[in-house]
Amino acid sequence: MKLYLLLIYLLFPLVSTSQNDTSTVEVFPNPFTSEANLIIHLNEGDQLDVSFLNLFGAKKCSIPTKAYFKSQIIEEHVDSISAGVYFSFITINGERKNNKLIYTGNDSTFRLNFYIRVAPSPYEKETLKIFPNPGIEDFITIETETESASVEFFIFTMQGQLLFNKEVNSENKRARVQQDIVDWNTGQYVVKMKSRLGEDEKIFTKISR
């Protein structure tokens, strides 16, 4: 058991940063006596989950999973703590970053400051494009530029009846789908998209040839 714990200790560095240039984690000071600061750099809409554990794997505090769209500071007080080694498991969009923290204090309580810094996306995300619109062809193309890994598309009648629903993976920051409309009645339809970054909708009009 002692050998196992020693291996855990050696495998985790004091500070861990992501291989992704835009999502990183910084920890300071480390070791610390009363409070530690964790700066988490995210892209707009990134999904973040944080757990803070002791050397034996017991969770001491956590931040619920959610997507972040603006910068904020979250303070967590950790009680009934003894000096020693702790780990923060920070998961960003499914990629986990492990940080080893060393607490050298003796007052059994310390504070963790999570500085969540959100960078706005450079992409024209969550904006639907439908073409041709109006549509006179047998197919229409729906696409959006996004940082999301996947996007879900919907098409409804004006009365709310679902005609089409498909989730597609994005490639090169773009998600696209085609739909056969040859048998659709002329008129207007509601086209919607939804991803982890948000949603958008537009009206599509089919006209006869």
PyMOL CGO cylinders between C-alpha atoms (Angstrom):
from pymol import cmd
from pymol.cgo import CYLINDER

trace = [
    CYLINDER, 0.00, 0.00, 0.00, 2.82, 2.41, 0.86, 0.3, 1, 1, 1, 1, 1, 1,
    CYLINDER, 2.82, 2.41, 0.86, 4.50, 1.68, -2.46, 0.3, 1, 1, 1, 1, 1, 1,
    CYLINDER, 4.50, 1.68, -2.46, 1.22, 2.36, -4.30, 0.3, 1, 1, 1, 1, 1, 1,
    CYLINDER, 1.22, 2.36, -4.30, 0.81, 5.74, -2.61, 0.3, 1, 1, 1, 1, 1, 1,
    CYLINDER, 0.81, 5.74, -2.61, 4.41, 6.62, -3.36, 0.3, 1, 1, 1, 1, 1, 1,
    CYLINDER, 4.41, 6.62, -3.36, 3.86, 5.87, -7.06, 0.3, 1, 1, 1, 1, 1, 1,
    CYLINDER, 3.86, 5.87, -7.06, 0.79, 8.15, -7.09, 0.3, 1, 1, 1, 1, 1, 1,
    CYLINDER, 0.79, 8.15, -7.09, 2.86, 10.88, -5.48, 0.3, 1, 1, 1, 1, 1, 1,
    CYLINDER, 2.86, 10.88, -5.48, 5.62, 10.60, -8.08, 0.3, 1, 1, 1, 1, 1, 1,
    CYLINDER, 5.62, 10.60, -8.08, 3.32, 10.38, -11.09, 0.3, 1, 1, 1, 1, 1, 1,
    CYLINDER, 3.32, 10.38, -11.09, 1.54, 13.68, -10.43, 0.3, 1, 1, 1, 1, 1, 1,
    CYLINDER, 1.54, 13.68, -10.43, 3.53, 16.89, -11.01, 0.3, 1, 1, 1, 1, 1, 1,
    CYLINDER, 3.53, 16.89, -11.01, 3.12, 19.97, -8.84, 0.3, 1, 1, 1, 1, 1, 1,
    CYLINDER, 3.12, 19.97, -8.84, 1.59, 21.91, -11.73, 0.3, 1, 1, 1, 1, 1, 1,
    CYLINDER, 1.59, 21.91, -11.73, -0.22, 20.48, -14.74, 0.3, 1, 1, 1, 1, 1, 1,
    CYLINDER, -0.22, 20.48, -14.74, -1.10, 22.27, -17.97, 0.3, 1, 1, 1, 1, 1, 1,
    CYLINDER, -1.10, 22.27, -17.97, -3.19, 21.06, -20.86, 0.3, 1, 1, 1, 1, 1, 1,
    CYLINDER, -3.19, 21.06, -20.86, -1.81, 20.10, -24.25, 0.3, 1, 1, 1, 1, 1, 1,
    CYLINDER, -1.81, 20.10, -24.25, -4.53, 22.39, -25.60, 0.3, 1, 1, 1, 1, 1, 1,
    CYLINDER, -4.53, 22.39, -25.60, -3.08, 25.90, -25.96, 0.3, 1, 1, 1, 1, 1, 1,
    CYLINDER, -3.08, 25.90, -25.96, -6.37, 27.55, -25.03, 0.3, 1, 1, 1, 1, 1, 1,
    CYLINDER, -6.37, 27.55, -25.03, -7.41, 25.45, -21.99, 0.3, 1, 1, 1, 1, 1, 1,
    CYLINDER, -7.41, 25.45, -21.99, -4.83, 25.46, -19.21, 0.3, 1, 1, 1, 1, 1, 1,
    CYLINDER, -4.83, 25.46, -19.21, -4.61, 25.19, -15.42, 0.3, 1, 1, 1, 1, 1, 1,
    CYLINDER, -4.61, 25.19, -15.42, -2.17, 27.08, -13.20, 0.3, 1, 1, 1, 1, 1, 1,
    CYLINDER, -2.17, 27.08, -13.20, -1.67, 26.44, -9.46, 0.3, 1, 1, 1, 1, 1, 1,
    CYLINDER, -1.67, 26.44, -9.46, 0.11, 28.74, -6.98, 0.3, 1, 1, 1, 1, 1, 1,
    CYLINDER, 0.11, 28.74, -6.98, 1.52, 28.90, -4.39, 0.3, 1, 1, 1, 1, 1, 1,
    CYLINDER, 1.52, 28.90, -4.39, 2.45, 25.26, -4.14, 0.3, 1, 1, 1, 1, 1, 1,
    CYLINDER, 2.45, 25.26, -4.14, 3.23, 24.16, -1.43, 0.3, 1, 1, 1, 1, 1, 1,
    CYLINDER, 3.23, 24.16, -1.43, 0.77, 26.44, 0.44, 0.3, 1, 1, 1, 1, 1, 1,
    CYLINDER, 0.77, 26.44, 0.44, -0.15, 27.12, 4.07, 0.3, 1, 1, 1, 1, 1, 1,
    CYLINDER, -0.15, 27.12, 4.07, -3.61, 28.73, 4.09, 0.3, 1, 1, 1, 1, 1, 1,
    CYLINDER, -3.61, 28.73, 4.09, -4.95, 29.13, 0.55, 0.3, 1, 1, 1, 1, 1, 1,
    CYLINDER, -4.95, 29.13, 0.55, -4.17, 27.99, -2.98, 0.3, 1, 1, 1, 1, 1, 1,
    CYLINDER, -4.17, 27.99, -2.98, -5.11, 29.64, -6.25, 0.3, 1, 1, 1, 1, 1, 1,
    CYLINDER, -5.11, 29.64, -6.25, -6.10, 27.65, -9.32, 0.3, 1, 1, 1, 1, 1, 1,
    CYLINDER, -6.10, 27.65, -9.32, -6.39, 29.65, -12.54, 0.3, 1, 1, 1, 1, 1, 1,
    CYLINDER, -6.39, 29.65, -12.54, -8.42, 27.77, -15.14, 0.3, 1, 1, 1, 1, 1, 1,
    CYLINDER, -8.42, 27.77, -15.14, -8.34, 29.14, -18.69, 0.3, 1, 1, 1, 1, 1, 1,
    CYLINDER, -8.34, 29.14, -18.69, -11.35, 28.10, -20.77, 0.3, 1, 1, 1, 1, 1, 1,
    CYLINDER, -11.35, 28.10, -20.77, -12.88, 28.83, -24.12, 0.3, 1, 1, 1, 1, 1, 1,
    CYLINDER, -12.88, 28.83, -24.12, -16.40, 30.19, -24.11, 0.3, 1, 1, 1, 1, 1, 1,
    CYLINDER, -16.40, 30.19, -24.11, -18.85, 27.32, -23.57, 0.3, 1, 1, 1, 1, 1, 1,
    CYLINDER, -18.85, 27.32, -23.57, -16.28, 24.80, -22.29, 0.3, 1, 1, 1, 1, 1, 1,
    CYLINDER, -16.28, 24.80, -22.29, -17.66, 22.18, -19.91, 0.3, 1, 1, 1, 1, 1, 1,
    CYLINDER, -17.66, 22.18, -19.91, -15.83, 22.21, -16.57, 0.3, 1, 1, 1, 1, 1, 1,
    CYLINDER, -15.83, 22.21, -16.57, -15.87, 19.74, -13.67, 0.3, 1, 1, 1, 1, 1, 1,
    CYLINDER, -15.87, 19.74, -13.67, -13.62, 20.01, -10.59, 0.3, 1, 1, 1, 1, 1, 1,
    CYLINDER, -13.62, 20.01, -10.59, -12.97, 17.55, -7.74, 0.3, 1, 1, 1, 1, 1, 1,
    CYLINDER, -12.97, 17.55, -7.74, -10.48, 18.00, -4.90, 0.3, 1, 1, 1, 1, 1, 1,
    CYLINDER, -10.48, 18.00, -4.90, -9.33, 14.78, -3.17, 0.3, 1, 1, 1, 1, 1, 1,
    CYLINDER, -9.33, 14.78, -3.17, -6.91, 13.71, -0.49, 0.3, 1, 1, 1, 1, 1, 1,
    CYLINDER, -6.91, 13.71, -0.49, -4.12, 11.18, -1.02, 0.3, 1, 1, 1, 1, 1, 1,
    CYLINDER, -4.12, 11.18, -1.02, -6.50, 8.28, -0.30, 0.3, 1, 1, 1, 1, 1, 1,
    CYLINDER, -6.50, 8.28, -0.30, -9.09, 9.36, -2.88, 0.3, 1, 1, 1, 1, 1, 1,
    CYLINDER, -9.09, 9.36, -2.88, -11.67, 10.89, -0.50, 0.3, 1, 1, 1, 1, 1, 1,
    CYLINDER, -11.67, 10.89, -0.50, -13.39, 13.90, -2.07, 0.3, 1, 1, 1, 1, 1, 1,
    CYLINDER, -13.39, 13.90, -2.07, -13.04, 17.06, 0.02, 0.3, 1, 1, 1, 1, 1, 1,
    CYLINDER, -13.04, 17.06, 0.02, -14.81, 19.53, -2.24, 0.3, 1, 1, 1, 1, 1, 1,
    CYLINDER, -14.81, 19.53, -2.24, -16.07, 19.82, -5.81, 0.3, 1, 1, 1, 1, 1, 1,
    CYLINDER, -16.07, 19.82, -5.81, -17.56, 22.22, -8.35, 0.3, 1, 1, 1, 1, 1, 1,
    CYLINDER, -17.56, 22.22, -8.35, -20.65, 20.92, -10.20, 0.3, 1, 1, 1, 1, 1, 1,
    CYLINDER, -20.65, 20.92, -10.20, -20.26, 20.23, -13.91, 0.3, 1, 1, 1, 1, 1, 1,
    CYLINDER, -20.26, 20.23, -13.91, -21.48, 23.01, -16.18, 0.3, 1, 1, 1, 1, 1, 1,
    CYLINDER, -21.48, 23.01, -16.18, -20.57, 25.08, -19.24, 0.3, 1, 1, 1, 1, 1, 1,
    CYLINDER, -20.57, 25.08, -19.24, -18.98, 28.48, -18.59, 0.3, 1, 1, 1, 1, 1, 1,
    CYLINDER, -18.98, 28.48, -18.59, -19.67, 31.53, -20.74, 0.3, 1, 1, 1, 1, 1, 1,
    CYLINDER, -19.67, 31.53, -20.74, -18.12, 34.26, -18.59, 0.3, 1, 1, 1, 1, 1, 1,
    CYLINDER, -18.12, 34.26, -18.59, -15.22, 34.62, -16.17, 0.3, 1, 1, 1, 1, 1, 1,
    CYLINDER, -15.22, 34.62, -16.17, -15.85, 34.21, -12.45, 0.3, 1, 1, 1, 1, 1, 1,
    CYLINDER, -15.85, 34.21, -12.45, -14.24, 33.40, -9.11, 0.3, 1, 1, 1, 1, 1, 1,
    CYLINDER, -14.24, 33.40, -9.11, -15.37, 30.47, -6.97, 0.3, 1, 1, 1, 1, 1, 1,
    CYLINDER, -15.37, 30.47, -6.97, -14.11, 30.17, -3.38, 0.3, 1, 1, 1, 1, 1, 1,
    CYLINDER, -14.11, 30.17, -3.38, -14.23, 26.82, -1.59, 0.3, 1, 1, 1, 1, 1, 1,
    CYLINDER, -14.23, 26.82, -1.59, -13.36, 26.34, 2.09, 0.3, 1, 1, 1, 1, 1, 1,
    CYLINDER, -13.36, 26.34, 2.09, -12.00, 22.90, 2.95, 0.3, 1, 1, 1, 1, 1, 1,
    CYLINDER, -12.00, 22.90, 2.95, -12.35, 21.88, 6.61, 0.3, 1, 1, 1, 1, 1, 1,
    CYLINDER, -12.35, 21.88, 6.61, -10.98, 19.06, 8.79, 0.3, 1, 1, 1, 1, 1, 1,
    CYLINDER, -10.98, 19.06, 8.79, -7.75, 18.89, 6.82, 0.3, 1, 1, 1, 1, 1, 1,
    CYLINDER, -7.75, 18.89, 6.82, -4.29, 17.81, 7.88, 0.3, 1, 1, 1, 1, 1, 1,
    CYLINDER, -4.29, 17.81, 7.88, -0.99, 18.73, 6.26, 0.3, 1, 1, 1, 1, 1, 1,
    CYLINDER, -0.99, 18.73, 6.26, -0.10, 16.53, 3.31, 0.3, 1, 1, 1, 1, 1, 1,
    CYLINDER, -0.10, 16.53, 3.31, -0.61, 15.86, -0.38, 0.3, 1, 1, 1, 1, 1, 1,
    CYLINDER, -0.61, 15.86, -0.38, -3.89, 16.57, -2.20, 0.3, 1, 1, 1, 1, 1, 1,
    CYLINDER, -3.89, 16.57, -2.20, -5.03, 16.36, -5.82, 0.3, 1, 1, 1, 1, 1, 1,
    CYLINDER, -5.03, 16.36, -5.82, -7.31, 18.48, -7.96, 0.3, 1, 1, 1, 1, 1, 1,
    CYLINDER, -7.31, 18.48, -7.96, -8.95, 16.66, -10.87, 0.3, 1, 1, 1, 1, 1, 1,
    CYLINDER, -8.95, 16.66, -10.87, -10.04, 19.31, -13.35, 0.3, 1, 1, 1, 1, 1, 1,
    CYLINDER, -10.04, 19.31, -13.35, -11.95, 18.02, -16.38, 0.3, 1, 1, 1, 1, 1, 1,
    CYLINDER, -11.95, 18.02, -16.38, -12.46, 20.31, -19.38, 0.3, 1, 1, 1, 1, 1, 1,
    CYLINDER, -12.46, 20.31, -19.38, -14.63, 18.89, -22.16, 0.3, 1, 1, 1, 1, 1, 1,
    CYLINDER, -14.63, 18.89, -22.16, -13.82, 15.35, -21.06, 0.3, 1, 1, 1, 1, 1, 1,
    CYLINDER, -13.82, 15.35, -21.06, -10.04, 15.92, -20.83, 0.3, 1, 1, 1, 1, 1, 1,
    CYLINDER, -10.04, 15.92, -20.83, -8.78, 15.63, -17.26, 0.3, 1, 1, 1, 1, 1, 1,
    CYLINDER, -8.78, 15.63, -17.26, -5.88, 17.63, -15.88, 0.3, 1, 1, 1, 1, 1, 1,
    CYLINDER, -5.88, 17.63, -15.88, -4.38, 16.41, -12.61, 0.3, 1, 1, 1, 1, 1, 1,
    CYLINDER, -4.38, 16.41, -12.61, -2.66, 18.74, -10.18, 0.3, 1, 1, 1, 1, 1, 1,
    CYLINDER, -2.66, 18.74, -10.18, -0.81, 17.79, -7.02, 0.3, 1, 1, 1, 1, 1, 1,
    CYLINDER, -0.81, 17.79, -7.02, -1.02, 20.30, -4.18, 0.3, 1, 1, 1, 1, 1, 1,
    CYLINDER, -1.02, 20.30, -4.18, 0.96, 20.18, -0.94, 0.3, 1, 1, 1, 1, 1, 1,
    CYLINDER, 0.96, 20.18, -0.94, -0.63, 21.66, 2.18, 0.3, 1, 1, 1, 1, 1, 1,
    CYLINDER, -0.63, 21.66, 2.18, 1.85, 22.62, 4.91, 0.3, 1, 1, 1, 1, 1, 1,
    CYLINDER, 1.85, 22.62, 4.91, -0.50, 24.46, 7.27, 0.3, 1, 1, 1, 1, 1, 1,
    CYLINDER, -0.50, 24.46, 7.27, -1.66, 23.35, 10.72, 0.3, 1, 1, 1, 1, 1, 1,
    CYLINDER, -1.66, 23.35, 10.72, -5.02, 25.06, 11.28, 0.3, 1, 1, 1, 1, 1, 1,
    CYLINDER, -5.02, 25.06, 11.28, -7.10, 22.21, 9.70, 0.3, 1, 1, 1, 1, 1, 1,
    CYLINDER, -7.10, 22.21, 9.70, -8.84, 24.63, 7.31, 0.3, 1, 1, 1, 1, 1, 1,
    CYLINDER, -8.84, 24.63, 7.31, -7.77, 26.19, 4.02, 0.3, 1, 1, 1, 1, 1, 1,
    CYLINDER, -7.77, 26.19, 4.02, -9.31, 27.96, 1.07, 0.3, 1, 1, 1, 1, 1, 1,
    CYLINDER, -9.31, 27.96, 1.07, -9.21, 27.13, -2.63, 0.3, 1, 1, 1, 1, 1, 1,
    CYLINDER, -9.21, 27.13, -2.63, -9.71, 30.03, -5.03, 0.3, 1, 1, 1, 1, 1, 1,
    CYLINDER, -9.71, 30.03, -5.03, -10.79, 28.97, -8.52, 0.3, 1, 1, 1, 1, 1, 1,
    CYLINDER, -10.79, 28.97, -8.52, -10.24, 31.79, -11.01, 0.3, 1, 1, 1, 1, 1, 1,
    CYLINDER, -10.24, 31.79, -11.01, -12.19, 30.72, -14.09, 0.3, 1, 1, 1, 1, 1, 1,
    CYLINDER, -12.19, 30.72, -14.09, -11.11, 32.85, -17.04, 0.3, 1, 1, 1, 1, 1, 1,
    CYLINDER, -11.11, 32.85, -17.04, -13.24, 32.46, -20.14, 0.3, 1, 1, 1, 1, 1, 1,
    CYLINDER, -13.24, 32.46, -20.14, -11.94, 33.61, -23.52, 0.3, 1, 1, 1, 1, 1, 1,
    CYLINDER, -11.94, 33.61, -23.52, -14.55, 34.58, -26.14, 0.3, 1, 1, 1, 1, 1, 1,
    CYLINDER, -14.55, 34.58, -26.14, -14.69, 32.31, -29.13, 0.3, 1, 1, 1, 1, 1, 1,
    CYLINDER, -14.69, 32.31, -29.13, -13.15, 33.60, -32.38, 0.3, 1, 1, 1, 1, 1, 1,
    CYLINDER, -13.15, 33.60, -32.38, -15.65, 31.56, -34.37, 0.3, 1, 1, 1, 1, 1, 1,
    CYLINDER, -15.65, 31.56, -34.37, -19.05, 32.58, -35.66, 0.3, 1, 1, 1, 1, 1, 1,
    CYLINDER, -19.05, 32.58, -35.66, -20.67, 29.94, -33.52, 0.3, 1, 1, 1, 1, 1, 1,
    CYLINDER, -20.67, 29.94, -33.52, -24.30, 28.99, -33.15, 0.3, 1, 1, 1, 1, 1, 1,
    CYLINDER, -24.30, 28.99, -33.15, -25.42, 30.89, -36.24, 0.3, 1, 1, 1, 1, 1, 1,
    CYLINDER, -25.42, 30.89, -36.24, -27.53, 28.81, -38.58, 0.3, 1, 1, 1, 1, 1, 1,
    CYLINDER, -27.53, 28.81, -38.58, -27.06, 28.96, -42.32, 0.3, 1, 1, 1, 1, 1, 1,
    CYLINDER, -27.06, 28.96, -42.32, -29.65, 27.40, -44.63, 0.3, 1, 1, 1, 1, 1, 1,
    CYLINDER, -29.65, 27.40, -44.63, -29.22, 27.20, -48.38, 0.3, 1, 1, 1, 1, 1, 1,
    CYLINDER, -29.22, 27.20, -48.38, -30.81, 27.48, -50.74, 0.3, 1, 1, 1, 1, 1, 1,
    CYLINDER, -30.81, 27.48, -50.74, -33.45, 29.52, -48.93, 0.3, 1, 1, 1, 1, 1, 1,
    CYLINDER, -33.45, 29.52, -48.93, -36.05, 29.80, -50.35, 0.3, 1, 1, 1, 1, 1, 1,
    CYLINDER, -36.05, 29.80, -50.35, -35.60, 26.23, -51.49, 0.3, 1, 1, 1, 1, 1, 1,
    CYLINDER, -35.60, 26.23, -51.49, -36.57, 24.96, -54.91, 0.3, 1, 1, 1, 1, 1, 1,
    CYLINDER, -36.57, 24.96, -54.91, -34.10, 22.06, -55.06, 0.3, 1, 1, 1, 1, 1, 1,
    CYLINDER, -34.10, 22.06, -55.06, -34.62, 18.51, -53.81, 0.3, 1, 1, 1, 1, 1, 1,
    CYLINDER, -34.62, 18.51, -53.81, -32.25, 19.07, -50.85, 0.3, 1, 1, 1, 1, 1, 1,
    CYLINDER, -32.25, 19.07, -50.85, -31.39, 21.82, -48.43, 0.3, 1, 1, 1, 1, 1, 1,
    CYLINDER, -31.39, 21.82, -48.43, -28.11, 22.20, -46.55, 0.3, 1, 1, 1, 1, 1, 1,
    CYLINDER, -28.11, 22.20, -46.55, -28.01, 23.34, -42.93, 0.3, 1, 1, 1, 1, 1, 1,
    CYLINDER, -28.01, 23.34, -42.93, -24.72, 24.27, -41.27, 0.3, 1, 1, 1, 1, 1, 1,
    CYLINDER, -24.72, 24.27, -41.27, -23.17, 26.22, -38.42, 0.3, 1, 1, 1, 1, 1, 1,
    CYLINDER, -23.17, 26.22, -38.42, -19.65, 27.30, -37.49, 0.3, 1, 1, 1, 1, 1, 1,
    CYLINDER, -19.65, 27.30, -37.49, -18.95, 26.13, -33.97, 0.3, 1, 1, 1, 1, 1, 1,
    CYLINDER, -18.95, 26.13, -33.97, -16.41, 24.97, -31.40, 0.3, 1, 1, 1, 1, 1, 1,
    CYLINDER, -16.41, 24.97, -31.40, -18.75, 22.26, -30.16, 0.3, 1, 1, 1, 1, 1, 1,
    CYLINDER, -18.75, 22.26, -30.16, -17.81, 18.65, -30.82, 0.3, 1, 1, 1, 1, 1, 1,
    CYLINDER, -17.81, 18.65, -30.82, -21.33, 17.94, -32.06, 0.3, 1, 1, 1, 1, 1, 1,
    CYLINDER, -21.33, 17.94, -32.06, -24.47, 19.83, -33.06, 0.3, 1, 1, 1, 1, 1, 1,
    CYLINDER, -24.47, 19.83, -33.06, -28.08, 18.67, -33.11, 0.3, 1, 1, 1, 1, 1, 1,
    CYLINDER, -28.08, 18.67, -33.11, -30.34, 19.88, -35.92, 0.3, 1, 1, 1, 1, 1, 1,
    CYLINDER, -30.34, 19.88, -35.92, -34.15, 19.97, -35.99, 0.3, 1, 1, 1, 1, 1, 1,
    CYLINDER, -34.15, 19.97, -35.99, -36.79, 20.89, -38.55, 0.3, 1, 1, 1, 1, 1, 1,
    CYLINDER, -36.79, 20.89, -38.55, -40.41, 21.52, -37.53, 0.3, 1, 1, 1, 1, 1, 1,
    CYLINDER, -40.41, 21.52, -37.53, -43.57, 22.47, -39.33, 0.3, 1, 1, 1, 1, 1, 1,
    CYLINDER, -43.57, 22.47, -39.33, -45.06, 25.83, -38.35, 0.3, 1, 1, 1, 1, 1, 1,
    CYLINDER, -45.06, 25.83, -38.35, -47.53, 23.81, -36.26, 0.3, 1, 1, 1, 1, 1, 1,
    CYLINDER, -47.53, 23.81, -36.26, -44.70, 22.27, -34.24, 0.3, 1, 1, 1, 1, 1, 1,
    CYLINDER, -44.70, 22.27, -34.24, -44.54, 18.81, -35.83, 0.3, 1, 1, 1, 1, 1, 1,
    CYLINDER, -44.54, 18.81, -35.83, -41.00, 17.41, -35.85, 0.3, 1, 1, 1, 1, 1, 1,
    CYLINDER, -41.00, 17.41, -35.85, -39.95, 16.39, -39.36, 0.3, 1, 1, 1, 1, 1, 1,
    CYLINDER, -39.95, 16.39, -39.36, -36.22, 15.97, -38.97, 0.3, 1, 1, 1, 1, 1, 1,
    CYLINDER, -36.22, 15.97, -38.97, -33.75, 15.49, -36.10, 0.3, 1, 1, 1, 1, 1, 1,
    CYLINDER, -33.75, 15.49, -36.10, -30.09, 14.52, -36.34, 0.3, 1, 1, 1, 1, 1, 1,
    CYLINDER, -30.09, 14.52, -36.34, -26.95, 15.01, -34.26, 0.3, 1, 1, 1, 1, 1, 1,
    CYLINDER, -26.95, 15.01, -34.26, -23.76, 15.38, -36.28, 0.3, 1, 1, 1, 1, 1, 1,
    CYLINDER, -23.76, 15.38, -36.28, -20.10, 15.71, -35.33, 0.3, 1, 1, 1, 1, 1, 1,
    CYLINDER, -20.10, 15.71, -35.33, -18.33, 18.90, -36.30, 0.3, 1, 1, 1, 1, 1, 1,
    CYLINDER, -18.33, 18.90, -36.30, -15.25, 18.87, -38.51, 0.3, 1, 1, 1, 1, 1, 1,
    CYLINDER, -15.25, 18.87, -38.51, -12.84, 21.80, -38.77, 0.3, 1, 1, 1, 1, 1, 1,
    CYLINDER, -12.84, 21.80, -38.77, -15.13, 23.88, -36.53, 0.3, 1, 1, 1, 1, 1, 1,
    CYLINDER, -15.13, 23.88, -36.53, -18.14, 23.34, -38.80, 0.3, 1, 1, 1, 1, 1, 1,
    CYLINDER, -18.14, 23.34, -38.80, -21.21, 21.09, -38.56, 0.3, 1, 1, 1, 1, 1, 1,
    CYLINDER, -21.21, 21.09, -38.56, -23.31, 20.40, -41.65, 0.3, 1, 1, 1, 1, 1, 1,
    CYLINDER, -23.31, 20.40, -41.65, -26.25, 18.24, -42.64, 0.3, 1, 1, 1, 1, 1, 1,
    CYLINDER, -26.25, 18.24, -42.64, -28.39, 17.79, -45.76, 0.3, 1, 1, 1, 1, 1, 1,
    CYLINDER, -28.39, 17.79, -45.76, -32.08, 16.96, -45.86, 0.3, 1, 1, 1, 1, 1, 1,
    CYLINDER, -32.08, 16.96, -45.86, -34.30, 15.69, -48.66, 0.3, 1, 1, 1, 1, 1, 1,
    CYLINDER, -34.30, 15.69, -48.66, -37.31, 18.01, -49.06, 0.3, 1, 1, 1, 1, 1, 1,
    CYLINDER, -37.31, 18.01, -49.06, -38.66, 16.71, -52.37, 0.3, 1, 1, 1, 1, 1, 1,
    CYLINDER, -38.66, 16.71, -52.37, -41.88, 15.41, -50.78, 0.3, 1, 1, 1, 1, 1, 1,
    CYLINDER, -41.88, 15.41, -50.78, -42.45, 18.41, -48.52, 0.3, 1, 1, 1, 1, 1, 1,
    CYLINDER, -42.45, 18.41, -48.52, -45.36, 20.76, -49.07, 0.3, 1, 1, 1, 1, 1, 1,
    CYLINDER, -45.36, 20.76, -49.07, -44.64, 24.31, -50.17, 0.3, 1, 1, 1, 1, 1, 1,
    CYLINDER, -44.64, 24.31, -50.17, -44.62, 26.71, -47.24, 0.3, 1, 1, 1, 1, 1, 1,
    CYLINDER, -44.62, 26.71, -47.24, -42.50, 27.68, -44.24, 0.3, 1, 1, 1, 1, 1, 1,
    CYLINDER, -42.50, 27.68, -44.24, -40.63, 25.51, -41.73, 0.3, 1, 1, 1, 1, 1, 1,
    CYLINDER, -40.63, 25.51, -41.73, -38.69, 26.18, -38.54, 0.3, 1, 1, 1, 1, 1, 1,
    CYLINDER, -38.69, 26.18, -38.54, -35.06, 25.05, -38.57, 0.3, 1, 1, 1, 1, 1, 1,
    CYLINDER, -35.06, 25.05, -38.57, -33.26, 24.81, -35.22, 0.3, 1, 1, 1, 1, 1, 1,
    CYLINDER, -33.26, 24.81, -35.22, -29.81, 23.85, -33.98, 0.3, 1, 1, 1, 1, 1, 1,
    CYLINDER, -29.81, 23.85, -33.98, -28.52, 23.16, -30.48, 0.3, 1, 1, 1, 1, 1, 1,
    CYLINDER, -28.52, 23.16, -30.48, -25.04, 22.54, -29.06, 0.3, 1, 1, 1, 1, 1, 1,
    CYLINDER, -25.04, 22.54, -29.06, -23.15, 22.98, -25.79, 0.3, 1, 1, 1, 1, 1, 1,
    CYLINDER, -23.15, 22.98, -25.79, -22.56, 26.62, -26.76, 0.3, 1, 1, 1, 1, 1, 1,
    CYLINDER, -22.56, 26.62, -26.76, -26.16, 27.56, -27.35, 0.3, 1, 1, 1, 1, 1, 1,
    CYLINDER, -26.16, 27.56, -27.35, -28.86, 27.39, -29.97, 0.3, 1, 1, 1, 1, 1, 1,
    CYLINDER, -28.86, 27.39, -29.97, -30.34, 29.26, -32.91, 0.3, 1, 1, 1, 1, 1, 1,
    CYLINDER, -30.34, 29.26, -32.91, -33.35, 28.99, -35.22, 0.3, 1, 1, 1, 1, 1, 1,
    CYLINDER, -33.35, 28.99, -35.22, -34.40, 30.33, -38.59, 0.3, 1, 1, 1, 1, 1, 1,
    CYLINDER, -34.40, 30.33, -38.59, -37.32, 30.08, -40.96, 0.3, 1, 1, 1, 1, 1, 1,
    CYLINDER, -37.32, 30.08, -40.96, -36.92, 28.06, -44.15, 0.3, 1, 1, 1, 1, 1, 1,
    CYLINDER, -36.92, 28.06, -44.15, -39.31, 28.51, -47.06, 0.3, 1, 1, 1, 1, 1, 1,
    CYLINDER, -39.31, 28.51, -47.06, -39.96, 25.85, -49.70, 0.3, 1, 1, 1, 1, 1, 1,
    CYLINDER, -39.96, 25.85, -49.70, -41.38, 27.10, -52.97, 0.3, 1, 1, 1, 1, 1, 1,
    CYLINDER, -41.38, 27.10, -52.97, -42.62, 25.17, -55.97, 0.3, 1, 1, 1, 1, 1, 1,
    CYLINDER, -42.62, 25.17, -55.97, -40.54, 24.94, -59.11, 0.3, 1, 1, 1, 1, 1, 1,
]
cmd.load_cgo(trace, "trace")
